[in-house]
Amino acid sequence: MARCSPVGRGLGLVLTLFALAMPVYGKSTALKSSVTGKPDLKSIDVISFGPEGLLLIGDGRGAQVVAVDTGDTTPKGSMRAAIEKIDEKLAARIGTTAKGIAILHLAVNPASGVAYIALRKQDDKTCLILRVDGAGKIDEFALDNVKYARLALPAGEKSPIDIVTDVAWAEDRVLVAGRANEEFGSKIFSIAAPLEHESKATISSTETYHVAHGRWETKAPMQTILPYQEDGKRYLVGAFTCTPLVKYPLDEIRPNAKVKGVSMVELGQGNMPQGMFVYEKNGHSYVLVNTNRRFGKPFGNSPYWTARVDLDLLRDSKNTNTKAIRRLDGKGQPQTDRIKMIDEFQGVVHMARLDNDNALVLRTGGDGSLTLMPLALP
């Protein structure tokens, strides 16, 4: 098990947006070179999936992403029934109690439909990954003898990265968001695919107009990211605390570049995005973003709430930065019906896209326990 960073947060599964259906990655293999053994993980900050069952593990303390060939490529059927008190069941699998673990991140392997959950043991701060299949069976995905590639994340101008906030597969590369302790502390890393063991990412810094703060900022990292394509041009979309959704052109993410983003949507001050993904329903495309209300009055019976954003709002070339579309007006009332709070997703702490019609979520209940369950996409 990895010695786990004490900093843990949930983030949702990031799926490539170059197709609005479930991801199609092409015929090329994801790994160009790899080794077999036990990767030297210092922490597990986030997990997500690339093609062919490739698990991407973001390790900020180790300044690396580790890409693991899970071999989990046979469809096993998606989960259809809720598993109540899943935190107790996960904890029991590793010999502890629900209070003895922290759930860091949830991802779904699109090749098999199996859920992967990253945990931290609270007693010794080690991390591990458990799996839950469609029938509810829980097992550990052991990292003792796996095929993997280590992808190094270089230091910034003055300091190393201290946390990976998200990682996403983007067709011909892996994109990584993270934080360093310097003026331009918001970092984007890019790693060419197919992935080569011991390759090194390029590093860029970001400058972003934080709509709720009314100023340009460089230190706060993106909390969750997704690739996006518009009229043949490719972007990285990032969501920040307090809560702008921002586009960065991929062709400007170059070694040592300072990339200026364009803020498109503002979900409101006091919220930390946990994860987001895109989907299509009834001929319309949306981004689903789940958030944690960190300060201010909750928008319901839980600090965890979810917004559905019309994907077309990311295409608006006029309403950007100071004019970005806000969810709420100055009186706290909805400003547009194109950004909608989803009541059915109230209490969702972590979420991942399960299939074309459903999300898989970890939702907190009134007693504080967690339920793992599918929810219909709104």
ZAGUSE-347736 format. One line per 10 residues: their letters; for each residue x, y, z of C-alpha. Coordinates in Angstrom, 2 decimals, decimal comma. Each point is the difference from the previous one (the first is absolute). Layout:
% ZAGUSE-347736
a	X Y Z  ...
% end
This chain:
% ZAGUSE-347736
marcspvgrg	0,00 0,00 0,00  1,16 3,56 -0,72  0,88 2,32 2,82  -2,91 2,35 -0,50  0,04 3,77 0,03  -2,06 1,43 2,87  -1,67 2,26 -2,54  -2,90 -1,85 -1,59  -2,96 1,16 -1,99  -2,61 -1,60 -2,23
lglvltlfal	-0,03 0,64 -3,46  -2,17 -1,43 -2,80  1,01 -2,17 -2,99  1,24 2,11 -2,95  -1,01 -1,30 -3,41  1,27 1,28 -3,30  -2,42 2,34 -1,72  1,06 -0,60 -3,55  -3,05 -2,26 -0,24  -3,13 0,66 1,99
ampvygksta	-0,82 -3,68 0,34  2,10 -2,27 2,20  3,70 0,37 -0,89  1,45 -1,53 -3,15  3,77 0,08 0,13  1,08 -1,51 -3,29  2,04 -3,10 -0,78  3,45 1,06 1,22  1,27 -1,40 3,28  0,17 2,40 2,91
lkssvtgkpd	3,44 -1,09 1,24  3,04 0,23 -2,25  2,38 -1,28 2,67  -0,47 -1,25 3,55  1,46 -2,11 2,80  -1,51 -2,64 2,24  0,21 0,22 3,77  -1,19 2,19 2,86  -0,12 3,73 -0,79  1,60 2,26 2,60
lksidvisfg	-3,06 2,06 0,92  0,35 2,67 2,67  -3,70 0,95 -0,02  -3,22 -0,42 -1,93  -1,66 3,35 -0,60  -2,27 -0,92 -2,92  -0,77 -2,85 -2,39  -1,57 -0,13 -3,46  0,00 -2,19 -3,10  1,47 0,08 -3,46
pegllligdg	-0,65 -2,56 -2,75  0,34 -3,78 0,27  -0,53 -0,11 3,77  2,95 2,32 0,66  -0,18 1,40 3,54  1,59 3,43 0,51  1,13 0,72 3,57  0,92 3,58 0,94  2,70 0,08 2,70  0,87 3,55 1,05
rgaqvvavdt	2,47 -0,93 2,73  1,81 -2,23 -2,47  -0,20 2,68 -2,76  -1,29 -2,60 -2,41  -2,88 -1,63 -1,79  0,11 -3,79 -0,04  -1,84 -1,66 -2,89  -0,98 -3,58 0,88  -1,20 -2,66 -2,43  -2,84 -1,51 2,04
gdttpkgsmr	-0,78 -2,77 -2,50  -3,64 0,79 0,82  -1,38 0,23 -3,53  -2,92 -2,47 -0,04  -3,44 1,60 0,45  -1,46 -1,24 3,28  -3,31 1,86 0,09  -0,67 3,34 1,62  -1,26 0,34 3,55  -3,78 0,25 0,17
aaiekidekl	-0,78 -0,33 3,72  1,00 2,32 2,83  2,49 -1,21 2,62  -0,82 1,67 3,29  2,70 0,66 2,59  2,65 -0,65 -2,64  2,57 1,74 2,22  -0,52 -2,69 2,66  0,31 -2,77 -2,58  3,17 1,46 -1,52
aarigttakg	1,53 0,45 3,44  -0,88 -3,55 1,04  1,78 -1,30 -3,12  3,27 1,40 1,36  -0,64 -0,77 3,64  -1,10 3,33 1,42  -3,12 2,11 0,59  -1,65 2,74 -2,03  1,64 2,59 2,25  3,34 -1,60 -0,75
iailhlavnp	-0,02 0,95 -3,69  -0,31 3,08 -2,18  -1,33 -0,44 -3,53  2,16 2,08 -2,30  -1,32 -0,58 -3,49  -2,37 -2,03 -2,15  0,56 -1,08 -3,60  -1,77 -2,41 -2,34  1,99 -2,08 -2,48  -1,90 0,54 -3,29
asgvayialr	1,45 -3,23 -1,41  -1,61 -2,20 2,68  -2,53 2,11 1,93  1,81 -0,77 3,28  0,24 2,76 2,60  3,44 0,79 1,49  0,13 1,82 3,33  3,17 1,53 1,48  0,16 -0,10 3,80  2,23 1,29 2,76
kqddktclil	0,39 -2,00 3,21  -0,18 2,48 2,83  2,25 -1,86 2,43  3,17 -0,29 -2,10  -0,90 2,38 -2,88  0,57 -2,66 -2,65  -2,05 0,00 -3,19  -1,47 -2,82 -2,02  -2,57 -0,60 -2,72  -3,09 -2,20 0,33
rvdgagkide	-2,31 -1,09 -2,80  -3,77 -0,55 -0,06  -1,49 -1,89 -2,92  -3,57 0,15 -1,34  -1,12 -2,76 2,37  1,34 1,89 3,01  3,05 -2,24 0,58  2,88 1,85 1,67  3,66 -0,88 -0,45  3,34 1,77 0,21
faldnvkyar	1,86 1,05 -3,11  3,45 -0,91 1,25  2,96 1,98 -1,35  2,66 -2,52 1,04  0,74 -1,45 -3,44  -1,50 2,04 -2,84  0,99 1,21 -3,44  0,48 3,77 0,24  1,72 3,11 -1,31  1,29 2,79 2,24
lalpageksp	-0,55 3,52 -1,38  1,99 2,67 1,80  -1,45 3,44 0,79  2,78 2,63 0,02  0,33 2,74 2,57  -1,14 3,54 -0,66  2,32 3,00 -0,14  0,49 0,10 3,76  -1,65 -3,04 1,56  -1,18 -3,56 -0,69
idivtdvawa	-3,60 -0,94 -0,40  -1,66 -0,86 3,33  -3,33 -1,47 -1,15  -1,56 -1,36 -3,18  -3,56 1,26 -0,15  -1,11 -1,88 -3,13  1,20 -2,10 -2,92  -1,73 -0,65 -3,35  0,63 -1,94 -3,18  -0,26 2,29 -3,06
edrvlvagra	0,48 -2,12 -3,15  3,69 0,63 -0,72  1,10 0,98 3,51  -0,68 -0,13 3,70  -0,87 3,33 1,63  0,71 0,60 3,68  -1,02 2,89 2,27  1,95 0,75 3,15  1,33 2,59 2,41  3,42 1,35 0,85
neefgskifs	0,96 2,55 2,65  0,92 2,98 -2,18  -1,58 3,06 -1,57  -1,17 -1,96 -3,05  -1,02 -2,97 2,12  -2,80 -1,36 -2,21  1,69 -2,56 -2,24  -0,95 -2,03 -3,07  2,14 -2,96 -1,01  -0,15 -1,70 -3,39
iaaplehesk	1,36 -3,50 -0,74  0,07 -1,36 -3,56  -1,82 -3,26 -0,74  0,56 -2,89 -0,53  1,70 0,18 3,40  3,64 -0,89 0,55  1,37 -1,14 3,34  2,19 2,67 1,64  -1,13 2,70 -2,42  -0,29 3,54 1,33
atisstetyh	-2,95 2,35 -0,32  0,22 3,54 -1,29  -1,19 2,67 2,44  -2,03 3,17 -0,53  -1,51 2,56 2,38  -3,43 1,59 -0,15  -1,46 3,44 0,50  -3,77 0,09 0,50  -2,68 2,61 0,52  -1,88 -1,06 3,15
vahgrwetka	-3,42 1,46 -0,64  -1,24 -0,10 3,60  3,21 1,69 1,22  0,05 2,59 -2,78  3,72 -0,41 -0,77  2,61 -1,98 -1,91  1,68 -2,71 2,09  2,93 -2,38 -0,44  0,31 -2,05 3,20  -3,21 -1,98 0,48
pmqtilpyqe	0,10 -3,32 -1,90  -2,74 -1,49 -2,14  -1,89 -2,49 2,16  -1,32 -2,08 -2,89  0,64 -0,04 -3,75  -1,34 -1,38 -3,26  1,08 0,11 -3,65  -2,34 1,80 -2,38  -0,17 0,57 -3,76  -1,80 2,88 -1,71
dgkrylvgaf	-0,08 0,66 -3,75  3,09 -2,13 -0,50  2,02 1,74 2,72  0,97 -1,86 3,16  -0,15 1,37 3,54  0,48 -0,95 3,59  -2,92 1,07 2,18  0,76 0,49 3,68  -2,24 0,73 2,98  1,35 1,95 2,97
tctplvkypl	-1,14 0,68 3,53  -2,50 2,93 0,09  -0,93 -1,36 -2,91  0,92 1,08 -3,55  0,06 -2,44 -2,93  2,91 1,06 -2,19  1,31 -0,95 -3,48  3,69 -0,26 -0,92  1,03 -0,68 -3,63  2,05 -3,20 -0,17
deirpnakvk	2,31 1,49 -2,63  1,05 2,63 2,56  0,91 -2,60 2,63  3,68 -0,12 -0,87  3,15 -0,54 2,10  0,42 2,78 2,58  -2,85 2,04 -1,51  -2,28 2,23 2,04  -3,46 -0,76 -1,39  -2,81 2,52 0,37
gvsmvelgqg	-3,42 -1,57 0,37  -3,43 1,24 -1,03  -2,63 -0,25 2,75  -3,34 -1,10 -1,45  -2,31 -0,90 2,90  -0,14 0,97 3,70  -1,75 -2,32 2,47  0,55 2,22 3,03  2,35 0,87 2,83  0,57 -2,43 2,87
nmpqgmfvye	-0,21 -3,20 -2,05  2,73 -2,55 -0,74  -0,57 -2,12 -3,13  0,51 -3,71 0,59  -0,31 -1,39 -3,50  -1,64 0,49 -3,38  -0,74 -1,82 -3,21  -1,97 0,52 -3,20  -2,97 -1,96 -1,28  -2,83 0,21 -2,52
knghsyvlvn	-3,71 -0,36 0,70  -2,98 0,54 -2,29  2,21 1,57 -2,64  1,58 2,53 2,38  3,51 -0,06 1,46  0,80 0,94 3,59  2,82 0,23 2,50  -0,83 -1,42 3,43  1,99 1,53 2,87  -0,27 -1,11 3,62
tnrrfgkpfg	1,24 2,39 2,69  0,57 0,37 3,72  -1,43 3,15 1,61  3,03 1,00 2,10  -1,45 3,17 1,49  -3,32 1,78 -0,15  -3,48 -1,44 0,48  -0,48 -3,41 -1,70  -2,28 -0,14 -3,06  -2,15 -2,71 1,56
nspywtarvd	0,37 -2,68 2,64  3,65 -0,75 -0,74  3,13 2,03 -0,78  0,49 -2,30 -3,00  -1,99 1,13 -3,03  0,15 -0,49 -3,77  -0,51 2,32 -2,97  -0,90 -0,86 -3,59  1,53 2,46 -2,48  -1,03 0,24 -3,65
ldllrdsknt	3,11 -0,91 -2,00  -0,77 2,82 -2,44  0,92 2,51 2,70  3,62 -1,00 -0,57  -0,34 1,20 -3,61  -1,12 3,55 0,83  2,66 2,42 -1,26  -1,64 3,16 1,38  -0,88 -0,83 3,60  3,44 -0,75 1,42
ntkairrldg	2,16 1,04 2,97  -1,68 3,11 1,51  -3,16 -0,84 -1,98  0,02 -3,77 0,68  -3,45 -1,54 0,50  -0,77 -0,34 3,71  -2,27 -2,59 1,57  -1,40 2,55 2,47  -0,56 3,74 -0,29  0,87 2,60 2,64
kgqpqtdrik	-3,15 -0,87 1,97  0,80 -3,70 0,11  -2,61 -0,91 -2,62  0,62 -2,20 -3,06  1,33 2,14 -2,84  -0,51 -2,57 -2,76  -1,91 -3,23 -0,53  3,06 -1,36 -1,83  1,71 -0,67 3,33  -2,21 -2,15 2,20
midefqgvvh	0,49 -1,41 3,49  -0,96 -3,71 -0,03  -2,00 -0,98 3,07  0,38 -3,72 -0,64  3,79 0,35 0,40  -0,20 1,78 3,37  2,52 -1,53 2,40  2,24 -1,46 -2,74  3,55 0,08 1,33  1,69 -1,81 -2,89
marldndnal	-1,30 -0,87 -3,44  1,13 -1,65 -3,21  -1,65 -0,61 -3,32  -1,27 -3,59 -0,03  -1,46 -0,27 -3,52  -1,96 2,08 -2,51  -3,01 0,27 2,32  1,33 -0,13 3,55  2,54 1,35 2,42  1,46 -2,08 2,82
vlrtggdgsl	0,02 2,02 3,21  1,03 -0,19 3,61  -2,74 1,86 1,84  -0,02 0,92 3,66  -3,07 -0,68 2,12  -1,45 1,62 3,08  1,96 -2,37 2,26  3,27 0,88 -1,74  0,38 -3,38 -1,73  0,61 -0,31 -3,72
tlmplalp	-2,04 -1,80 -2,65  1,51 -1,11 -3,31  -2,74 0,19 -2,61  -0,85 0,75 -3,62  -1,95 3,18 -0,70  -1,67 0,84 -3,31  1,72 2,85 -1,81  -2,24 3,10 0,19
% end
